[in-house]
Amino acid sequence: MVCEHKIFDTNHPFFIFSLPDTSRGFQFNRCLKMNLEYNFQSNHFLKKGAVMSERLNWGLIGGGEGSQIGFAHRIGAELDGKFKFAAGALDVDPQRSREYGKRLGLAEDRAYGNWKEMLDAESSRNDRIDLVTVATPNETHFEISKAFLDKGFHVFCEKPLTTRLEDAKTLVQTAEEKKRVNAVNFGYSGYPLVRQMHAAVQRGELFRHRAESPKPFRRFFQFRPGQTFGR
């Protein structure tokens, strides 16, 4: 699906929203100017200078046992085999967090009891995580995201980024100063329907594509609702 339009225009290159296919790739490629690159063909992040087969070490905070969002993030991160689930602090209870992490396959020393323990340990590792997803209660997003950005980690944060505009602006400023990505990620490209449609387009089975957007978001798009793309 080739839609050559900007999703939105901003002077803050670390405040990112991801969307499927080339529209998402365009925006990520524009934003990830520092330590990560976004690859159009494979639809995933790469370390600068890395080969296609190299995976990014990924950590998860929150999303404990029985959590719908934790399951979604872990499955989504593994879809293309470009992320390795390397570390986690998954539950508010330290013992449950460690035990669940180990059951998910994390090494014992990387199944952490809480996010502060994870931050301290990962900061001193040579094989530290490349990025972390924050999937905790909304009111904790700012503190955790800020702490990891300060230590030089890229951060993906569940919606909302913060609960206060002032805190969101602080995260954007911190990401700029640290030259790190601070993103709110919408995983639409992981939906089975979207992936099936993408494959159908690649095979040439679909020839025209109709672009629609909800009315509140139309001002972000540089196309008219109902406009078609493709052959």
Phi, psi and omega in degrees: 000108184255108178235099186274074178218153176278138177286318175201165181239127181212152176269002179254097189286004181245004180256093199243142170238129184264141178226162186293159165058213190290333177296320176292315181301319180301312184290318179296319181297326178288327187271325188272078186266350192258265188264347180238151173238151176253129184261123182297314188291318184264351176062045179207169178280149172223145168294145180300128181083001183279156175278163185299331186277350183285131181260151177273136174285123187239139177240153182232133175243123186092190179071045183289185184302131182087355180278127178293319184290326178295316178300315181299318181293318182293318179293316180299321181292336183265357188301317183254006176070019183256358176238140176248121177288102192251337184203154179195150169233095201261344186221153179291337176269119186303317182293315178297323181298312181294315182296317180293320178301317180293324178294333178277358176103004178288146173298149185304322182279001178237009170262095192270159180276334177200169188290330179292320175298319179295317180298313181298315184289316183292330181296334184258002182271144174288331179256036183303160179296149177276327181208160180228143173257131178258110182233053183250176176306147188309318186290350179262353186302315185295310183301315183290313181300316181298318182296318181287323175298318180300330180269005174089019177265147168284145186230126165257132183235138175295161178288138355276161178302312175214176177260357178225139180301320181300321180292321178298317178297323178296319179295318178299315180296318180297317179298320178295316181294321182272354182056051181231158178277133172232105191235145165258118189252131175250115190272043183297331181290350177270352181293136180306320181297316181295318180294322178294318178295319179299316180297321179295321177295317180297326179278354180082015182278338176245135188244337178226143185232130182259125182262127178229152175217146177301144185308318182296341185254001186296334181293343180277344188257144178259041172216159181271137175306132182098348178294142182252155181228154176100193184281000000 
